[in-house]
Amino acid sequence: MPPKPNYAREMDGVLQSLGGSRPRLLLHACCGPCSSAVLEQLCQYFDITILYYNPNIWPAAEYRRREEELERFVAEAHPLGVRVVEDTYDPQEFYAAARGLEAEPERGARCTACYRLRMERAAAYAAANGFDWFTTTLSI
Protein backbone atom coordinates (compact mmCIF):
# COMPACT_ATOMS: atom_id res chain seq x y z
CA MET A 1 0.00 0.00 0.00
CA PRO A 2 1.45 3.41 -0.95
CA PRO A 3 2.15 5.88 1.87
CA LYS A 4 -0.46 8.53 2.59
CA PRO A 5 0.37 11.97 1.23
CA ASN A 6 1.73 14.49 3.71
CA TYR A 7 -0.53 17.41 2.84
CA ALA A 8 1.21 19.82 5.21
CA ARG A 9 4.50 19.18 3.42
CA GLU A 10 2.80 19.54 0.02
CA MET A 11 1.27 22.86 1.09
CA ASP A 12 4.65 24.11 2.29
CA GLY A 13 6.05 23.32 -1.16
CA VAL A 14 3.25 25.23 -2.89
CA LEU A 15 3.72 28.24 -0.60
CA GLN A 16 7.46 28.27 -1.26
CA SER A 17 6.82 28.14 -5.00
CA LEU A 18 4.95 31.47 -4.82
CA GLY A 19 8.30 33.22 -4.58
CA GLY A 20 7.05 36.25 -2.70
CA SER A 21 4.09 36.98 -4.99
CA ARG A 22 0.68 37.44 -3.36
CA PRO A 23 -1.87 35.73 -5.62
CA ARG A 24 -5.57 36.41 -5.15
CA LEU A 25 -7.21 33.58 -3.18
CA LEU A 26 -10.94 32.98 -2.78
CA LEU A 27 -11.54 31.15 0.49
CA HIS A 28 -14.96 29.54 0.89
CA ALA A 29 -15.94 29.53 4.56
CA CYS A 30 -18.91 28.29 6.52
CA CYS A 31 -18.28 30.42 9.63
CA GLY A 32 -15.73 32.54 11.52
CA PRO A 33 -14.25 29.86 13.80
CA CYS A 34 -13.52 27.58 10.83
CA SER A 35 -11.70 30.45 9.15
CA SER A 36 -9.38 31.49 11.95
CA ALA A 37 -6.52 28.99 11.59
CA VAL A 38 -6.71 29.02 7.79
CA LEU A 39 -6.48 32.81 7.67
CA GLU A 40 -3.66 32.83 10.18
CA GLN A 41 -1.63 30.52 7.98
CA LEU A 42 -2.50 31.89 4.53
CA CYS A 43 -2.75 35.69 5.00
CA GLN A 44 0.99 36.15 4.70
CA TYR A 45 1.01 34.45 1.28
CA PHE A 46 -2.26 35.50 -0.40
CA ASP A 47 -4.59 38.42 -0.98
CA ILE A 48 -7.69 36.75 0.49
CA THR A 49 -11.39 37.23 -0.11
CA ILE A 50 -13.76 35.02 1.85
CA LEU A 51 -16.85 33.70 0.10
CA TYR A 52 -19.76 32.97 2.40
CA TYR A 53 -22.01 30.58 0.47
CA ASN A 54 -23.86 28.02 2.57
CA PRO A 55 -27.42 27.22 1.45
CA ASN A 56 -27.29 24.10 3.64
CA ILE A 57 -27.64 26.11 6.86
CA TRP A 58 -31.14 26.37 8.28
CA PRO A 59 -33.01 28.18 9.67
CA ALA A 60 -32.29 31.56 8.15
CA ALA A 61 -31.60 32.99 11.61
CA GLU A 62 -28.71 30.53 12.08
CA TYR A 63 -27.40 31.36 8.60
CA ARG A 64 -27.45 35.09 9.47
CA ARG A 65 -25.83 34.50 12.87
CA ARG A 66 -22.92 32.67 11.24
CA GLU A 67 -22.53 35.29 8.52
CA GLU A 68 -22.51 38.13 11.07
CA GLU A 69 -19.96 36.30 13.24
CA LEU A 70 -17.72 35.76 10.20
CA GLU A 71 -17.93 39.48 9.35
CA ARG A 72 -17.19 40.42 12.98
CA PHE A 73 -14.26 38.02 13.23
CA VAL A 74 -12.64 39.22 10.01
CA ALA A 75 -13.12 42.89 10.94
CA GLU A 76 -11.46 42.37 14.33
CA ALA A 77 -8.74 39.86 13.46
CA HIS A 78 -7.88 40.98 9.92
CA PRO A 79 -8.96 44.62 9.55
CA LEU A 80 -6.67 45.17 6.57
CA GLY A 81 -6.59 43.03 3.50
CA VAL A 82 -9.28 40.37 4.02
CA ARG A 83 -12.78 40.99 2.82
CA VAL A 84 -15.97 38.94 2.96
CA VAL A 85 -18.45 38.56 0.13
CA GLU A 86 -21.79 36.84 0.60
CA ASP A 87 -23.36 34.82 -2.17
CA THR A 88 -27.11 34.19 -2.35
CA TYR A 89 -28.89 32.28 0.39
CA ASP A 90 -31.39 29.87 -1.09
CA PRO A 91 -31.89 26.63 0.89
CA GLN A 92 -33.73 25.19 -2.12
CA GLU A 93 -30.33 24.87 -3.83
CA PHE A 94 -29.21 22.54 -1.05
CA TYR A 95 -32.48 20.60 -0.99
CA ALA A 96 -32.19 20.02 -4.75
CA ALA A 97 -28.58 18.83 -4.40
CA ALA A 98 -29.49 16.51 -1.51
CA ARG A 99 -32.74 15.16 -2.99
CA GLY A 100 -32.86 11.40 -2.60
CA LEU A 101 -30.03 11.42 -0.05
CA GLU A 102 -32.08 12.33 3.02
CA ALA A 103 -31.49 8.95 4.73
CA GLU A 104 -27.72 9.04 4.22
CA PRO A 105 -25.61 9.07 7.40
CA GLU A 106 -23.38 11.98 8.38
CA ARG A 107 -20.22 12.01 6.23
CA GLY A 108 -22.10 10.08 3.56
CA ALA A 109 -23.26 10.90 0.04
CA ARG A 110 -25.39 13.87 1.21
CA CYS A 111 -22.27 15.56 2.62
CA THR A 112 -20.42 14.92 -0.63
CA ALA A 113 -23.28 16.47 -2.62
CA CYS A 114 -23.31 19.50 -0.31
CA TYR A 115 -19.54 19.97 -0.58
CA ARG A 116 -19.76 19.65 -4.35
CA LEU A 117 -22.51 22.29 -4.51
CA ARG A 118 -20.46 24.78 -2.54
CA MET A 119 -17.14 24.04 -4.26
CA GLU A 120 -18.67 24.35 -7.74
CA ARG A 121 -20.13 27.72 -6.74
CA ALA A 122 -16.79 28.85 -5.28
CA ALA A 123 -14.94 27.73 -8.43
CA ALA A 124 -17.40 29.61 -10.64
CA TYR A 125 -17.15 32.74 -8.47
CA ALA A 126 -13.34 32.56 -8.49
CA ALA A 127 -13.21 32.18 -12.27
CA ALA A 128 -15.73 34.97 -12.88
CA ASN A 129 -13.87 37.37 -10.60
CA GLY A 130 -10.27 36.76 -11.63
CA PHE A 131 -8.97 34.85 -8.62
CA ASP A 132 -5.75 32.88 -9.04
CA TRP A 133 -6.65 30.22 -6.49
CA PHE A 134 -9.63 29.01 -4.49
CA THR A 135 -10.01 26.70 -1.51
CA THR A 136 -12.30 26.05 1.41
CA THR A 137 -12.25 25.75 5.17
CA LEU A 138 -14.37 22.59 4.80
CA SER A 139 -11.31 20.41 4.38
CA ILE A 140 -9.81 21.42 7.71
N, C-alpha and C positions, 0 to 999 in steps of 0.2 A: 504494500500500500504506500503510495507517495506521501511525503510529509505534508502537513497542512501549511498553507501559506502564512507567513508572518506579515500580517497587514500593517502593523506599526512600522516595520522595517521598509515595506514597500512605500508607505506614505512618506517616510523620511526621504527616500530616494526621489520621489516626485517633487517634494518641496525643495530639495537641493537643486533639482534640474531647472527650477524657475530662475535661478541666477540673479536674484535681486529684483526681478520684475514683479509687479503687483497686478496679476490678471484679475478681471472682474469675475466674481463667484456668486452665483445664486444659491442660497442655502434654504432649502425647504425646511420648515420647522413646524412642529405641532404645538409648542408652548415655550415659555421662557426657560423653565428649569432644564429642559432637554437641550437648549441652545447654549447654555453657559459654558460647558467644557469645550464644546466645538468652537465657539467664538474665541475663547481664550487661546486655543491652539492655532487657529487659522487666521486671526486678524493681522498678525504680523506679516503674513505672506500674500493676502488677497484683499482686494477692495470688495467688501461683502454687502450684499443686499439679501435680506431675509424675505422669503415668500411664505406667507401664512395662507395656506389652502388646505382645508380640512373639512370636507362636507360630511365626514363620518361622525363628527361630534354632534351630540344631541343631548339635551334640548338647546335651543338657540341661546339661552342664558348662559349655559356652560361654554358654548362656543365663544361668546362675547367676553366672558370672564377670562378665558385663556388668551384671547387676542389682546385684551387690555393689559394683562400681566406681561405678555411678551413685549408690548410697546413700552411699558414702564421699565422693565428690566433693561432693555436696550438703551433707553434714554439715560438711565442711571449708570449702567456699567460701561457703555460704549457711546458716550455723547457725541463723539466725532467719528465720522467715517462709516458707521453701520446704519443702514436704514431698513425699515420694514414696509413691505407692500402687502396688501391684503387682496386676494383674489375673491371671486364670488363665493357666497355661501348658499349652496343649494343641496340640502340633504337628499333630494331625489337623485342626484348624480351618484351618490353612494349606494342608495337603495337599488338603482339600476345595475350598478357594477356587482352588487352582492346578491342579486336575485338568483334564487335556486341554491344559495349557499348558507341559508339561515341556520341550518342544523349543524354546520361545521364547527368543530371545536376551536378554541383559541389557538392561534398560531397555525391554523389550517388554511384551506383554500380561500376562505373569506378574507383573511388577513392579506394573503397574496394579491387578491383582486383589489383590495383597498390600497395597498402599497403601489400597485401598478397604476391605478387611477391617479394617485397623487404624483407619482414620478413622471408619468406621461404629461401631466399638466405642467409640472416644473420644467421638463425638457422643452416643451412648446414655448413656455414663457421665456426661458433662457435664450432660445433660438430667435424668438421674435424681438427680443430686446438687446441683442448683441453681447450676451455674456460669453466669456471664454470657457467657463466651467459651471457645472451645477452638481449639487449633492444634497443630502438630507441628514437630518438628525435621527431619522428612524432606524438607521443602521447601528446606532450607538447603544 
